[in-house]
Amino acid sequence: MSAGTVPELEPLGVLGVQDPLPDVRTLDIPPRLRELAHRFESLCANAVDPLEVAAGLEADGLSDQAVKARFGCPDVFSLAEELFRLVPRAPAEPAPQPEVWAANPKLHLLRGVLFALPGLGYTAATPLLVRPAALTVLVGSLVLSWTLSQGLSYLGYVRLGQGRAAAAYSVLRNGLFACGALVALLSTGLAVASDAGWAVLALGIGQGVYLLAATVLLVRGAELLLLLALTPAVLAGGLHLLGEHRLLPHWAELLGLIGSVLLTTGFAIWRTRPANPVRDKAKLGWTELRNALPHALFGLCAAGLLALPVVWAVLPDAPEIPGAALAALPISLSMGIAEWCLFGYRRRMGRLLRESTSLHSFARRSRFVLTGVLTRYLLAAAALCAVVLLAVPGAIPGAVPTYTAYLALGGALFLALLVQALGLNTIALLACGAALAAEVAFTLTGGAGHWPLGTVWVQLSVALALLLVLYCHAAVSLGSAVRHR
């Protein structure tokens, strides 16, 4: 909080122009102190307490005996109090602080594109996706890899924030191998249980390994390398959309997907290669794993909330709504905007922390900042949804409820990420877990099969409820100044 309530600390001057220090030669100061006051005029004018003046006098070599003999004061502290009283306060403006949360719009937008581009690659695998068993393998691989990647990114960012780059690279590299093995094991089990076939199994493993490797590259700040690695899959998917298999045979399109997975994995291994010599290869401790668990569980909830509507859409009696399959695309693109908004929120709250003169004022104004940043994100995401809706013939009005549900879910996930960034995990995790549990219960009890037309309304109701709960939680919790230190 700022010190605006302390009168002697208020900056002097008008329109940001600093008044000059007082000229002690024009002040009514006893002659015996005039020369001393002139020597220490800067210290006395900027001091907020006589103790600061006393420390300066002692640092200059004045002792109690010298002060008593030369100025008639019993000790240094008495002389400091006299100087503090005689010289008016004229504190200098503090130097401007560096902007820690300066946004990089190009980088945030690039990351949003990177979140959405993999969806284009799936079009090249369309013949495999029509198999009923493929959904089981792909959803299982997606949920597990997303869960593990969230925990892995947390561990990497924490070690980088501690200045332990070598330890961060070590945990990212080892985590990529270990988590990739878990994804491969789960995908194999699901493929065998559902008789999905080798091609679907390879697609599921490739999807999981790609998500993990892409996470490593994003933590390392290698967005351009990830964009380069995605080029083969994007080209294969784009050519498939343009001419199905007329421009490229199916096996060549699949080679594009394989190429992107291999390139992403290779770049991730390369960017986490150990330094020579490696000075910090600290093993993971239980404390680090425990702290990473909430982030991993949030990844599980987010992946489940995004994937369940896809499961409902492929049920036998599910209605065919033009454009509904693309509803997650604008939300994926908006995640880059979400990062941009999050940086803007942290920047505004830092400024508010410096300007506020009371805790009550800070809490009240913080809610306006929160509402503004959420509104900006929702408007940007809604614009992306509108572009996709208008681009798909016949999507309006049938697909509007689906897009609205995903928009509300995007806003809820944005708020969850915001409160987690400020150290609040419990309520966000419980709320997202409850929302996922409600949709899973609706699915397991047969609601999605018996009421296929109502699935979108269930999704919309759950997403709106989650958005409201997380907004109320953020408005109350983030109104505390201690959260923004």
N, C-alpha and C positions, 0 to 999 in steps of 0.2 A: 504494500500500500504506500501511497505517497505521503509526504510529511506536510501536506498543505494545511493541516490544522495547527501547526506550530508557527506562530507569526514570524519569529526571527529567522525561519528557514525559507520564507516565501521569497522568490526571486524579485529583485527590484528592477525598475525600468519599465518602459512602455513598448509594446509591439516587439518584444523580444530583444530590445537594445539594453545591454547591461550598463548600469550606472557605474561611473568610475569610483575607485576606492576613495574614502574621505582623506582630505589633506589635513593631517594632524596639526600642521603649523597654524591653521586657522581655527582650531578647536580650543576651548577653554580648558587647557591641561596645565597642571602645575609645572613650572619650569624644570624642576628636578626630574620629571618624568617625560618631558617633551621629546628629548633625543631618543630615549628608549622606545617610546610609542612610535616614533618615526621609523626606527629600525624594525619593529615588529608589527607595523600597521597592517600588512597583508594577513599575517597570522591572526591578529585580533579581530579584523573585519570579517574573516571567514569562520572563526571559531564558534562553536555552538555551546561551549561550556568553558568556564575558567580553567578547568583541568587541562584543556588543550594548550592554553597559553602557558600554564605552569610547566608543562612538558617541554615546550619550546624554549622557555627561559633556562630550564635546567640543562637542556641539550646545548645551549650556548655557553654553558660554564658558570652560570650564576648560582651561587650557594646561598644558604640562609644567612651566613655571616656576611657575605658580600652585599646582599640585598639590604640587610640591616644597617651596614655601615654607609652605603652609598645613597639609599633611597629612604631610609628611616622606617621601613616595613619590617615587622617581626620575622617574616619568612617568605619564601618564594610564592607560596599559595596566596598570601595576602596581597603581594604585588600583582599577581596574575588577576585576582579579583578586581583590583583597582583599575588595571588596564582594560579588562573586559567591560567594566562599567563606563569608562571614559570614551572608548573608541566605539562609534556606532557600527552596527552590523551591516555588512554589504557582501553577503556570500556570493561567490561566483557561480554561474550556471554550470551544472555538471556536464562533463563531456558526453556527447550523444553515444548511446550504447549501440553496439552492432546489432543488426536485425538478424536474430537467430532463425526466425521462421519466414525468411524471404522465399516466396514461391517462385517456381520455375515453370511457367505455363507450358512451354514446349515439352518439357520432360513429363509433366503430368498428363498432357494429352497423348504423348507417345505411349505412356504406360497404359492408358485407356485403350488405345488401338491394339496394343500387345495382348490385353486381356480378351479382346473380342476376335482377333484374327484366327485363333485355332478353330473356332466354329466353322470357318470357311473350309478348312481342311476336311471336316467330317463329310462334306458333300461328296468327296472322292471315294468315300467308303460306303456310299448309300446301298449298294447291293448286299453288303454285310449287315447293315443296320436293320434291314427288313426282317431278319430272323428273330423270332420271339426270344430265343435264348440270349441274343446279343445284348438286349437291354439289361439283363441280370448281371452279366459280366462287366459291362461298361459302367453301370451305375455303382456297382460295388467297387470297382477300381477307382472311379471318380471320388467317391466319398472317402475312401481310405487315404488316397494320395493327397486330397485336399486337407484332411485332418492332419496328416503327418507333415505336410508342407508348412502349415501354419505354425506348428510347434518348432519346426526346424528354422523357419525364418526368425522367430523370436530369439532362439538361441544365438543365431548368427548376429542379429542386430545388437543384442546385449553385449556380446564380446567386442564387437566393433566399437560400441559406445564406451566401453572401458579402455579403449586404446590397445586392445589385444588382438591385433589383426591376424597374427599367425594362428592363435587359438581359434579365432572365428573361421578361418579357412579350413582348419582341421575338422571342426565340428560340422561344417557344411559338406566337406568332401566325404567324411565317414558317414554322415547322415544320409547323403545321397545313395551310397552303396547299401546301407542297412535298410533304409526305408524302401528303396527299389526292390530289394529282395522280398520284403514283406508284401509289397503290392503284387509282385510276380507270384508269390505263394497263394495269396487270396484269389487272384484271377484264375490261377490254375485250378484251384478247388471249385470255384463257381463254374468254370467251363466244363469240368468233368461232370459235376452234378447236373448241369443243364444240357449236356451234350451239345455244346455250342460249336465245337470244331476248332481246328488249329488257327484258322484265319482270324476268327473272333478273339481267340485267346491272345494272339499276337497284337491285335488292335487294343485290347484291354491293357496289356502290359506296357505297350508303347505309350498309351495315354497317361498311365500313372507315372512312368519314368519321365515323360516330357514335363508334367506338372512339377515334379520334384526338381528336375534340372533347371526349369525356367525360374523356379523360386530361388535357387542358388544364384543364378545370373542377376536377378532383380536385386537381391541383397548385396551383391557385389557391384551394383551400379552399371551393369553391362547391358543396358537396354538395346543398344545398337547391334551388339552381337546376337541378341535374341531375335531381333527383327531380321537379321541376315539368316539365322537358322530357320526361321519360319518361311522363308521364300519358296523352297520347293513345295511345301504343303499348300501354300496359298496359290501358287501357280497351278498345281494339280486340281485344287478345288475350283478355281476360277474357270479353267478350261472345261471341267466337267459341267459347270453351270451353263457355259456357252454352247456346248455341243454334245453333252453326255459323253459317249465313248467315240464320237466321230473324230474328235481332234487328237485324242490320246487313247490308247487301249487301256483297259482296266488295270492291267498289271503295271503299266507305266505310272498311272495315277497313284497306285499303292506304293510304288517306289518313291514318289514324292513325299508321302507321309513318313515312310521309313527314313528317308534322307533327313527330314526335319528333326525327327527324334534323335538320330545319331549325331547330327550337328549340334543340337542343343546340349546333349549329354557330353559331347567332346569339349565344347566351349566351357561348360560348367567345371569339368575336371581340370581343364587348362587354367581357368581363372582361380582355382583353389589349390594350385600346385604349391607344395611346401617351400618356404624360403630356405636358403642355405647360409648359415645353419638355422634350424628351427629352435628358437629359444623358449617358446611358450606353446606347449602341446598339452595343456591341462585337460585331464579327463573330465567327463561330465560328472557332476556331483548330484546327490539327491535333491539338493536345494534348487539347482538349475532346472532339473527335470520337473520338480513340483511346480515351479513358477511357470514353466512352459505348458503345463497341463491345461490351464484354462484357455489358452490360445488354441491349443489343439482341439479341445472340445468345442470351441466356438467355430472352428473350421468344419467340424462334423455337423454342427447345427446348420450352418450356412449352406453347406453342400446339400444336406438333406432337404432344406426348404426350397432350394433352387431345382433339385432333381425330381422331387415328388410330382409336381405338375406335369413333367415330361412323362412319367410313368402313367399318370392318369390319361394322358392324351393318346396313348397307344393301346388302351384297353379295347377289347373287341367292340363294345357298344359306344365308344367315345365318339361324339359328334366331330365331323370334319369341319374345322373353321379355318378359312384362308388366313395365313399369316400368324396363326397361333404358335406354330413351331418356332417362330423367330422372336417371340416375346422376350426371351432372355438376352437377345443381342443388344438392344439399347441399354439395358442395365449393366451389361458387361462393359460397354463403351463408357458408361457414366462413372465407372470406378476411378478413372483418371481424373474426372471432374471432382469426384468425392475427395481425392487426395488434395487437389487444389483448394477446395473449400476447407478442408481440415487445416491446411497450412494458414489459410486466411483467418480462420477462427483463432488459432493459437496466437497469431500476430495481433489481432484485435484485442484479445484478452490480455496480452502482455501490455499493450498500450493502456487498456482500461485499468489494469493493476497500478500503473504509474500515475494515472490521472485521478483516480477516485480518492475521496477524502474521508469516506466512512464505509464500514462493512455493509451497512444497509443499502447505500447507494450502489456499491459494487454488485451486490446480489441482484438488485432490481435491473440494473443496466445489462448485467450478464445474460439475463433472460431475453432481452431484445437482441443481443448479439447472436444467441443460440437460434432464436426464431428466424433471424435474417439469414444465417448461413444455411439452415435447413431449407428455407424457402428457395434460396438460390440453387441449391442442389436439385430440389424437386422440379423447379422450372426447367433447368438444363436437361434433366432426365426425361421430363415430359416432352420437351422439344425433340429429343432423339426418338422417343416412342412415336410421336406424330409423323416424323419422317418415314419410319419403317411402315407405319399403318398406311400412309398415303402411297407408298411405293408398291404395296401389294394389292392387286385388284381384288375387290370384294371383301377386304379385311374390315372395313367399316360398314355396319356397326358391330358385326358379330364378334370380332376379336377385341373390341374396346374393353370389356370387363377383364379379360386376361391381361392386357397391357396395364390396366389400372392396378390390378393385383400385384404385378411385378414392380410397378412404380412404388407402391406402398411398401413392398418388401425391400426395395432398394433404399428408401428413406430410413427404414428401420435398421438395416445393416449399416448404413452410414452413421446413425446415432450410436449403434453398438461399437463400431470402430472408434468413434470419438471418445466415448467414456472409457473404453479400454486404453486408449492412448494416454489418458490421464490417470491411470492406475485403478480404475473401477471395473472389476471383472465380474463380481458375484451376481448382481442384479441382471446385468446384460446377458450373462450366460444362462441364468435361470429362466429369464423371459424367452430367449430363443429356444431353449430346451423345451419349455412348455408349449410353444407354438409348434415345434416339430412333433412333439408327442401327440398333440391334438390331430395333426394331419395324418400321422402314422396310425392312430386309433381309428380315424375315419376310413383309412384304407383297409386295415386288417379286419374291421367289422363288416366289410362288404359294402360300405356306403358308396365308395367310388364305382363299384360294379352295378349296384342297384339304382344309383342316382347319378349317372354320368353327366347329365346336364347341370347338376348342382355342384360339381367339383370346383368350378371356377369361383362360385360364390363362397364356398368354404375357404378357398385360398384367399379370396379378397377379404373376408371377415377376419381370418387369422392374421393376415398381414396388417390390416388397419388396427386391430387390437394391439399387435406387437409394436407398431409405430407409436400409438398413443401411450403405451406403458413406458417405452424407452424415452419418449419426449418428456414425460412427467419426471421420470427418474433423472434425466440429464438436467432439466430446469432446476430441480431442487439441489442435486449434488454438486453441480458445476457452479452454483452460486457462491460456493465457499472459496474465499481467496487463497486458502492454503493449497487448493488443487492446482493452482496455476503458478506455483513458485518457479 
